[in-house]
């Protein structure tokens, strides 16, 4: 079985720029991804961690399931952002997280509706 490739910021950049209306920018002097001018992901100062827009619920679930990959510092405690260790995140997970982060960064009236879970309508 082939091991998934390691995720880098270049991976994040390529996946993010493939999403609608996403552009590159900077935030706190680091490379960032924005949608309609709103930040949804940026490289943290250590160069291997991604700061990513999320919800408190998603963040808690991910941190509980994979604390080696998803975490926060005290600074992010009251904000809907989480830290993602890129070397340990699965490529499929980062793709989905970027899609969600992009959607969350859009103003509410411009957000596409989340897909209903199978069996829910």
TORDOLUM-27858 format. One record per residue: residue number from 1; x, y, z of N, C-alpha, C, CB in turn; residue in three letters. Coordinates in steps of 0.02 Angstrom, whole numbers, always signed. Glycine has a CB too. Layout:
(site NUM; (X; Y; Z); (X; Y; Z); (X; Y; Z); (X; Y; Z); Ala)
...
END
This chain:
(site 1; (+42; -59; +0); (+0; +0; +0); (+45; +62; +0); (-48; +0; +61); Unk)
(site 2; (+29; +109; -44); (+70; +170; -51); (+54; +219; +5); (+58; +202; -119); Unk)
(site 3; (+106; +245; +37); (+98; +294; +90); (+82; +362; +58); (+163; +299; +134); Unk)
(site 4; (+33; +399; +88); (+16; +464; +59); (+77; +511; +60); (-43; +496; +97); Unk)
(site 5; (+81; +553; +9); (+137; +599; +6); (+132; +651; +62); (+140; +633; -63); Unk)
(site 6; (+189; +677; +80); (+193; +727; +133); (+166; +794; +107); (+267; +735; +159); Unk)
(site 7; (+128; +827; +149); (+98; +891; +131); (+147; +948; +150); (+30; +901; +167); Unk)
(site 8; (+155; +995; +104); (+195; +1055; +116); (+152; +1116; +102); (+260; +1055; +71); Unk)
(site 9; (+179; +1175; +114); (+139; +1234; +97); (+128; +1238; +22); (+174; +1298; +122); Unk)
(site 10; (+174; +1213; -17); (+164; +1212; -90); (+102; +1170; -108); (+227; +1183; -126); Unk)
(site 11; (+92; +1115; -74); (+32; +1074; -83); (-30; +1115; -66); (+35; +1010; -40); Unk)
(site 12; (-29; +1148; -9); (-84; +1190; +14); (-98; +1244; -38); (-69; +1222; +83); Unk)
(site 13; (-46; +1276; -61); (-52; +1330; -111); (-87; +1304; -174); (+18; +1358; -128); Unk)
(site 14; (-64; +1248; -200); (-93; +1221; -262); (-166; +1202; -252); (-53; +1159; -285); Unk)
(site 15; (-182; +1169; -197); (-251; +1150; -183); (-295; +1211; -173); (-255; +1105; -121); Unk)
(site 16; (-270; +1260; -136); (-308; +1320; -123); (-322; +1361; -185); (-273; +1363; -73); Unk)
(site 17; (-271; +1370; -227); (-279; +1411; -287); (-325; +1378; -339); (-212; +1425; -319); Unk)
(site 18; (-337; +1313; -331); (-384; +1278; -376); (-457; +1292; -357); (-370; +1203; -374); Unk)
(site 19; (-468; +1321; -299); (-536; +1336; -276); (-560; +1403; -306); (-540; +1338; -198); Unk)
(site 20; (-625; +1411; -315); (-650; +1473; -344); (-633; +1536; -304); (-725; +1468; -352); Unk)
(site 21; (-614; +1589; -340); (-603; +1655; -311); (-547; +1659; -259); (-666; +1679; -280); Unk)
(site 22; (-502; +1611; -258); (-447; +1612; -210); (-387; +1647; -241); (-428; +1540; -187); Unk)
(site 23; (-357; +1690; -200); (-297; +1724; -222); (-243; +1719; -168); (-312; +1799; -239); Unk)
(site 24; (-181; +1728; -189); (-125; +1728; -142); (-117; +1797; -111); (-60; +1706; -176); Unk)
(site 25; (-91; +1798; -52); (-76; +1860; -18); (-27; +1846; +37); (-140; +1894; +9); Unk)
(site 26; (-23; +1891; +85); (+18; +1881; +144); (-22; +1899; +206); (+83; +1921; +140); Unk)
(site 27; (-2; +1872; +261); (-32; +1888; +326); (+23; +1880; +378); (-95; +1843; +342); Unk)
(site 28; (+34; +1931; +417); (+87; +1931; +467); (+154; +1913; +435); (+71; +1883; +523); Unk)
(site 29; (+164; +1934; +373); (+227; +1922; +339); (+237; +1852; +312); (+282; +1938; +383); Unk)
(site 30; (+185; +1811; +313); (+191; +1743; +287); (+143; +1734; +228); (+176; +1691; +343); Unk)
(site 31; (+156; +1685; +184); (+111; +1671; +128); (+41; +1653; +154); (+139; +1614; +84); Unk)
(site 32; (-9; +1676; +117); (-78; +1665; +139); (-123; +1654; +79); (-103; +1725; +180); Unk)
(site 33; (-181; +1624; +93); (-234; +1615; +43); (-295; +1653; +66); (-250; +1539; +32); Unk)
(site 34; (-326; +1689; +19); (-385; +1729; +34); (-438; +1717; -18); (-366; +1804; +37); Unk)
(site 35; (-501; +1726; +3); (-557; +1722; -43); (-594; +1788; -37); (-604; +1660; -27); Unk)
(site 36; (-603; +1822; -94); (-636; +1888; -94); (-603; +1934; -43); (-711; +1880; -79); Unk)
(site 37; (-537; +1929; -35); (-499; +1971; +11); (-499; +1949; +83); (-526; +2039; +8); Unk)
(site 38; (-534; +1895; +99); (-538; +1870; +168); (-491; +1811; +178); (-611; +1850; +185); Unk)
(site 39; (-451; +1816; +230); (-403; +1764; +247); (-438; +1700; +267); (-357; +1788; +303); Unk)
(site 40; (-413; +1643; +241); (-438; +1579; +266); (-383; +1529; +281); (-485; +1548; +215); Unk)
(site 41; (-321; +1543; +259); (-265; +1499; +276); (-200; +1539; +268); (-264; +1436; +230); Unk)
(site 42; (-153; +1526; +312); (-87; +1557; +306); (-35; +1511; +336); (-85; +1627; +339); Unk)
(site 43; (+25; +1519; +311); (+82; +1482; +339); (+101; +1514; +405); (+142; +1479; +289); Unk)
(site 44; (+109; +1475; +455); (+131; +1500; +520); (+205; +1516; +517); (+116; +1449; +577); Unk)
(site 45; (+230; +1554; +563); (+299; +1577; +562); (+350; +1520; +563); (+311; +1622; +619); Unk)
(site 46; (+333; +1461; +588); (+381; +1406; +590); (+394; +1373; +522); (+357; +1353; +639); Unk)
(site 47; (+352; +1390; +472); (+362; +1364; +405); (+335; +1295; +391); (+433; +1364; +389); Unk)
(site 48; (+309; +1260; +442); (+281; +1193; +431); (+211; +1184; +460); (+327; +1142; +463); Unk)
(site 49; (+183; +1238; +485); (+116; +1236; +515); (+70; +1283; +477); (+119; +1255; +590); Unk)
(site 50; (+9; +1262; +467); (-41; +1302; +433); (-90; +1329; +485); (-78; +1262; +379); Unk)
(site 51; (-105; +1393; +481); (-159; +1424; +520); (-220; +1422; +475); (-141; +1499; +544); Unk)
(site 52; (-274; +1391; +499); (-331; +1377; +456); (-397; +1397; +488); (-333; +1303; +438); Unk)
(site 53; (-440; +1430; +450); (-507; +1449; +473); (-547; +1385; +485); (-543; +1496; +421); Unk)
(site 54; (-587; +1385; +538); (-626; +1326; +556); (-685; +1347; +598); (-582; +1273; +593); Unk)
(site 55; (-719; +1300; +628); (-770; +1314; +678); (-744; +1286; +744); (-840; +1283; +659); Unk)
(site 56; (-772; +1309; +800); (-751; +1282; +864); (-765; +1207; +868); (-786; +1319; +921); Unk)
(site 57; (-822; +1186; +840); (-841; +1116; +844); (-793; +1072; +803); (-912; +1106; +818); Unk)
(site 58; (-779; +1092; +742); (-734; +1053; +700); (-665; +1050; +732); (-729; +1083; +629); Unk)
(site 59; (-642; +1107; +758); (-576; +1109; +789); (-572; +1061; +848); (-561; +1180; +813); Unk)
(site 60; (-622; +1061; +891); (-621; +1017; +950); (-621; +944; +928); (-682; +1031; +995); Unk)
(site 61; (-662; +927; +878); (-665; +858; +854); (-598; +836; +826); (-720; +851; +800); Unk)
(site 62; (-567; +878; +785); (-504; +859; +754); (-448; +855; +805); (-485; +910; +700); Unk)
(site 63; (-445; +902; +852); (-393; +900; +903); (-400; +838; +947); (-395; +964; +946); Unk)
(site 64; (-461; +818; +961); (-472; +758; +1002); (-452; +695; +964); (-546; +753; +1023); Unk)
(site 65; (-466; +694; +899); (-452; +634; +859); (-377; +628; +841); (-493; +635; +795); Unk)
(site 66; (-344; +684; +825); (-275; +682; +802); (-235; +741; +831); (-272; +683; +724); Unk)
(site 67; (-221; +739; +896); (-185; +795; +927); (-114; +804; +901); (-183; +785; +1002); Unk)
(site 68; (-86; +754; +870); (-19; +761; +840); (-21; +803; +777); (+10; +692; +825); Unk)
(site 69; (-80; +813; +749); (-87; +851; +687); (-122; +918; +698); (-125; +811; +635); Unk)
(site 70; (-175; +918; +737); (-217; +978; +747); (-210; +1003; +818); (-291; +962; +731); Unk)
(site 71; (-198; +1067; +826); (-189; +1096; +893); (-200; +1171; +890); (-119; +1079; +921); Unk)
(site 72; (-198; +1203; +948); (-200; +1276; +953); (-151; +1297; +1007); (-273; +1301; +970); Unk)
(site 73; (-136; +1361; +1007); (-99; +1392; +1062); (-149; +1435; +1099); (-36; +1434; +1036); Unk)
(site 74; (-129; +1462; +1156); (-174; +1505; +1194); (-199; +1564; +1153); (-138; +1532; +1257); Unk)
(site 75; (-158; +1587; +1107); (-178; +1644; +1065); (-242; +1629; +1026); (-122; +1660; +1016); Unk)
(site 76; (-251; +1568; +1003); (-308; +1550; +960); (-368; +1523; +1000); (-287; +1498; +910); Unk)
(site 77; (-363; +1520; +1065); (-414; +1490; +1106); (-484; +1517; +1093); (-397; +1500; +1179); Unk)
(site 78; (-491; +1583; +1084); (-557; +1613; +1076); (-572; +1633; +1004); (-563; +1673; +1121); Unk)
(site 79; (-534; +1607; +958); (-544; +1622; +887); (-557; +1558; +848); (-482; +1659; +858); Unk)
(site 80; (-593; +1564; +792); (-610; +1505; +752); (-554; +1490; +702); (-677; +1516; +715); Unk)
(site 81; (-496; +1476; +729); (-437; +1457; +691); (-404; +1398; +725); (-387; +1517; +683); Unk)
(site 82; (-370; +1357; +687); (-331; +1303; +717); (-264; +1298; +681); (-370; +1235; +713); Unk)
(site 83; (-219; +1263; +711); (-153; +1251; +683); (-150; +1179; +659); (-97; +1265; +736); Unk)
(site 84; (-120; +1170; +600); (-116; +1104; +569); (-42; +1091; +553); (-160; +1100; +504); Unk)
(site 85; (-15; +1038; +582); (+54; +1018; +566); (+54; +985; +497); (+84; +970; +621); Unk)
(site 86; (+81; +1021; +448); (+79; +996; +379); (+114; +929; +369); (+110; +1047; +334); Unk)
(site 87; (+171; +915; +401); (+203; +851; +389); (+162; +790; +412); (+270; +849; +423); Unk)
(site 88; (+113; +801; +455); (+75; +744; +481); (+3; +740; +455); (+74; +746; +556); Unk)
(site 89; (-20; +791; +418); (-89; +790; +394); (-94; +750; +329); (-115; +862; +383); Unk)
(site 90; (-148; +715; +320); (-160; +676; +260); (-180; +724; +203); (-215; +622; +271); Unk)
(site 91; (-155; +713; +142); (-173; +757; +86); (-248; +763; +74); (-141; +731; +23); Unk)
(site 92; (-286; +710; +82); (-359; +714; +73); (-391; +757; +127); (-390; +643; +75); Unk)
(site 93; (-365; +754; +188); (-392; +794; +242); (-379; +868; +229); (-361; +773; +310); Unk)
(site 94; (-320; +886; +207); (-305; +957; +196); (-347; +984; +139); (-230; +966; +181); Unk)
(site 95; (-361; +944; +89); (-404; +965; +34); (-474; +984; +61); (-410; +910; -21); Unk)
(site 96; (-502; +940; +101); (-569; +953; +129); (-568; +1012; +177); (-595; +891; +166); Unk)
(site 97; (-516; +1018; +218); (-511; +1073; +265); (-505; +1140; +229); (-450; +1063; +311); Unk)
(site 98; (-469; +1142; +175); (-463; +1204; +136); (-530; +1224; +106); (-410; +1196; +80); Unk)
(site 99; (-567; +1175; +81); (-633; +1190; +53); (-679; +1219; +106); (-665; +1126; +23); Unk)
(site 100; (-678; +1190; +166); (-719; +1214; +221); (-696; +1283; +243); (-717; +1165; +279); Unk)
(site 101; (-631; +1293; +251); (-605; +1357; +273); (-623; +1412; +223); (-528; +1353; +281); Unk)
(site 102; (-618; +1398; +160); (-637; +1447; +108); (-710; +1466; +116); (-624; +1419; +38); Unk)
(site 103; (-753; +1417; +123); (-825; +1429; +131); (-839; +1471; +193); (-864; +1362; +134); Unk)
(site 104; (-805; +1456; +248); (-816; +1493; +310); (-793; +1566; +306); (-780; +1459; +367); Unk)
(site 105; (-743; +1579; +264); (-717; +1647; +257); (-763; +1692; +216); (-648; +1645; +225); Unk)
(site 106; (-806; +1663; +176); (-852; +1703; +136); (-905; +1735; +180); (-886; +1659; +81); Unk)
(site 107; (-929; +1794; +162); (-986; +1822; +199); (-1044; +1774; +198); (-1006; +1891; +170); Unk)
(site 108; (-1084; +1771; +251); (-1138; +1721; +255); (-1184; +1717; +194); (-1180; +1735; +315); Unk)
(site 109; (-1202; +1773; +164); (-1248; +1770; +107); (-1215; +1742; +45); (-1276; +1839; +93); Unk)
(site 110; (-1148; +1739; +44); (-1112; +1713; -15); (-1089; +1642; -5); (-1054; +1757; -30); Unk)
(site 111; (-1099; +1615; +55); (-1076; +1547; +69); (-1120; +1496; +33); (-1076; +1533; +144); Unk)
(site 112; (-1088; +1449; -2); (-1128; +1394; -29); (-1152; +1350; +29); (-1087; +1351; -80); Unk)
(site 113; (-1208; +1322; +23); (-1233; +1278; +76); (-1190; +1217; +81); (-1306; +1258; +63); Unk)
(site 114; (-1180; +1194; +143); (-1143; +1131; +153); (-1185; +1074; +126); (-1126; +1120; +229); Unk)
(site 115; (-1151; +1025; +98); (-1186; +967; +71); (-1219; +929; +127); (-1139; +922; +31); Unk)
(site 116; (-1281; +908; +115); (-1317; +868; +165); (-1285; +799; +170); (-1392; +862; +147); Unk)
(site 117; (-1283; +774; +230); (-1257; +707; +241); (-1303; +656; +207); (-1250; +691; +317); Unk)
(site 118; (-1277; +600; +183); (-1320; +550; +152); (-1377; +532; +199); (-1279; +488; +133); Unk)
(site 119; (-1437; +530; +172); (-1495; +511; +211); (-1529; +571; +245); (-1475; +461; +263); Unk)
(site 120; (-1496; +630; +242); (-1526; +690; +271); (-1544; +739; +216); (-1477; +724; +321); Unk)
(site 121; (-1603; +764; +218); (-1625; +812; +167); (-1671; +862; +195); (-1658; +777; +110); Unk)
END
